[in-house]
Amino acid sequence: MGVGRFVYTPILPLMHAQAGLSAAAGADLAVANYIGYLAGALAGIVLPGLARSPAVLRGCLLMLTATLAAMPLTHAVAVWLLLRLLAGAGSALVFVIAVSSLLSHLRDHPAHLPGWGFGGVGAGIALSGLLVLVLRTVADWQVAWWACAALSALFTIPSWGLRPEAAQAATAQAVPGARGARRSADGLRTHRWFTALLASYTLEGIGYIIAGTFLVAAIGQSSPGWIGSAAWVLVGVAAVPSSALWAGLGRRWSRPDLLLAALLVQAVGIALPALVGGVAPALISAVLFGATFLGVSTLALAAGNHLRFPRSVALLTAGYSVGQILGPLVATPLLHHGYQQALVLASCIVLAAAVAAVVLRAGFPHRMPAPGLPVVASEPGAGPQCAPAVLAEADADRP
């Protein structure tokens, strides 16, 4: 998914220079990918069975590889738009299926294990970016697309056996209580926190995509040309262990606290190249951005899963993808004088996401009851918890 979704960023300059792609058409291709991503996420909401289908997972893996291989076969922008639209939809479904599978099958395992699964996206970014960086000196844009298609095919082989989330697990999440009254009460209690989480993650989608789209170009304005491409590789390298590290920190700090910290660090990283010129700030910015954008996804989706909100992964992914569509639209009027103002705007939006994370922290239910068990209030401000006797019964059922 990291290859199929993000390789367009390092190849885009080659298409501008060698394939005659205009700046406007390049932006349209990016937006088509974001719209496809939203469509895939919405499909996971409307048809939840898609997220539990091995056939859908494998079909999307093949479709991602095919869209990469087909890009060099034409110079028609309309066909490119369709291919990037399909790549976006396939990426979203792969992401929803993979994350749901990770959070379901590894529910009773250490939190860093699903974090390493998220890190695969960073590995795809780093490897495809490095491949394009090497090929740009010896080959053209077409070879770059074909090489990345081969890389995608290579990673499809071990991905083939991934087991999606079981139907009974999804049903248990969608119906958190056995009795209607308790189910309604639990839903109302968790709805408050999920709304704050959805707002924070949607705002993160806006700020993240502005930085992800223009960070390399902004760095290229004040640094040698290869620095921008190298920074993108560095983003991927930093992203590989980031989710596992953020998840590991969850042993000592709560997810809402870590989400707030990750958003604040990301806001600093995005603003850094806009406020301070030079190679060192650019590379530091790449590390901070790479170390947080997947971490934010890990923490936000895990928090949604913890709240047992129905189809939380698909809903949060949809909000995130809406943000990705809005991001370029709100940033475009600021691009007439370079990319610095767009990065400052992105940093401010991520800070707004941090404010929503502050709301999420207020009384967050760190200990959720087992399905069907009542939630009772603890001390003021501490949020709802299980009654001691209920907890004892729940703990007795754990392996």
Secondary structure, DSSP 8 states (H G I E B T S, - for coil): -HHHHHTHHHHHHHHHHHS---HHHHHHHHHHHHHHHHHHHHHHHH-GGGGG-HHHHHHHHHHHHHHHHHGGG---HHHHHHHHHHHHHHHHHHHHHHHHHHHHHTTTS-THHHHHHHHHHHHHHHHHHHHHHHHTTTS-HHHHHHHHHHHHHHHHHHHTT-----HHHHHHHHS--SSHHHHHHHHHHHHHHHHHHHHHHHHHHHHHHHHHHHHHHHHHHHS-HHHHHHHHHHHHHHHHHHHHHHHHHTTTS-HHHHHHHHHHHHHHHHHHHHHS-SHHHHHHHHHHHHHHHHHHHHHHHHHHHHTT-TTHHHHHHHHHHHHHHHHHHHHGGGGGG-SHHHHHHHHHHHHHHHHHHHHHHTT--SS---TT---EE-STTS-EE--HHHHHHHHHT--
